Amino acid sequence: MTETPSVSRRRLLAAGGVGLGLAAAGCMAPGSERRATAFLQLSEDAQAELQAQNQELRQELQSGNISRQEAGQQASQLQTELNEELIDNATTEAESLGLTVEDSITPSRGSPLLLVSGSEGALLDYMNVDVVTGLTSPDRFEELQQDQQAQATAEPTNQSG
């Protein structure tokens, strides 16, 4: 028996939306290389692990075994580790499709983003990777990167007051 590939409605709509977006932006010239911002999301297993760890930390905090600061540090450390693993996996998948990962950022609140470049076909194929939730203009990456840099610059001022 042959298996028919299953494509979720969400993936189909996302790929169609990206295709239309790229076409509308004039990005569908044959053989051309394009750049895009890729939005990433933790796998269901990683999300479950994070929730379980956060629940455990809440219980430890309520029982007085750890301080609020320690709980926050541990939760932050786990989130950082999972985000780094997510970026590594998404980068490996991108490279296997012939895409180049030019840069990555992880906003203070939110999931990591990658700035990727490659053929439009590879960009569309990248949408089928489980951890990729969407692609948009490379300008969006640059905007978020500037926002993140502005926040990093402003934080020391806010903390000293």
N, C-alpha and C positions, 0 to 999 in steps of 0.2 A: 504494500500500500504506500502511496505517496502522501506525504504530509502537506497540507496546504498551510502556507505561512499565515499566522494570525497577526493582524495589525489592529490595534485598538482604534476605536473611533477618535480618541484624543490624538494619537500619533498621526492618523490620516489627516485630520483637520490641521494639526500643527504643520505637517509637511506641506500641505496645500497652501496654508497661509504664508509660510516662508517662501514657497515658490512664487506665489503671487506678489509678495513683498519684494523679492529680488527682481522679478520681472518688471514691476512698476518702477523700481529704482534704476532700471536700465542695466541690471547686473547679469543678464542672461546672454551676453555676447559669447558665442562659442569660443572655447579655448582660453577664455580670459580668467585671470586670477582675481579673487575677491577676498575681502576681509569682512568679518562679522563678529559680533559679540555673542558668545554662547553662555546661556544661563544654565547653571548646574543645580542639581538637587540630590541630596543624599538618597541612597538606596533605601528600600523599606527595612532591610535588616539593620542598616546603620541608624536609621531613625528609631527603630525599636530599641537598639542598644543605648542610644542617647536618652530615650525616655526612661528606660529601666535604671540607668545610672542616676538620672536626675531624681527619680523617685527614691532611690536608695539614699542619695544625699539629703533629701528632705527628711527622711526618717532619722538619719544620723543627727541632723540638725535639731529636730524636735526632741530627740532623746538627750541632747546635750553632749554628744560624743565629739562633735566638731563645732567650730565657730562658723558664723555666717561667712566670714572672710575665707576660711578654708574651703567651705562648700562652694563658694563662688569661684575660687581658684581651680578646684578640681573639675567643676562643670566647664569652665572656660578651657582648661587644658584638653579635656575630652573633645570638645567642639573643635578646637584647633587641630587635633590629631585626625579627627574624622574628615575635616575640610581638606587637610593636606593629602589624605588618602584619596579623597574624591578628585582633587585636582590631578594627582598622579594617574588615577584610572582614566579620567577623561582625556588626559594628554596622550596616554598610550593608545586609546581608541582613536583619537584624532590622527595621530601619526600613522596608525595602521590603515587609515583611509587616504593617506597622502596629504593631510593637512599639516600646517605648521602652527604651533602654538607660540604666538609672539609674546604674550604677557598674561598674567593672571592677577586678580585682586579678590580679596574677601572683605566686603563691606562689614562695618562693625555690627550691623544688624542685617542679616540676610545670608544667602548662599553665595558661594564663589562664582566668579565669572571668568571666562577665558576670552582673549582676543585671538581669533584663529584666522588663517588665510589659506586659500587653496582654490581649486576649481569649484564652480557652482554645483556640479554633480556631487562632489565630495562633501560640500556643505549640506546639501540636501540629505545625503546618506547619514551624515552626522546626527541628524534629527532622530534617527532610529536607535541611537545609543540610549539606553535606559536612563542614564543620569543627566542627559541633556533635555531641558524642558523647553528651550526656545532659542531662536537666533534672531538677532536684530542688527541694526546699523552699528558699524564700528564707532560711530560718534557717541553712542550710548556708553560704551566702555570708557571712552575718554572723559565724558561728563562725570561718571561715577568715580573714576580715578581722581579727578580734580576735587570732587566733593570729599573723598576720603583724605586727600592731602590737606585740604582746608581744615577738616576736623582734627587731624593729627597736630596741625599747627596751633589750633585754638585750645586744645586740651590742656597744655601746661598753664595757660593763662587762667582757665577756669578752675584748675586745681589749686592755684596759689591764692585765690581770693577767699 
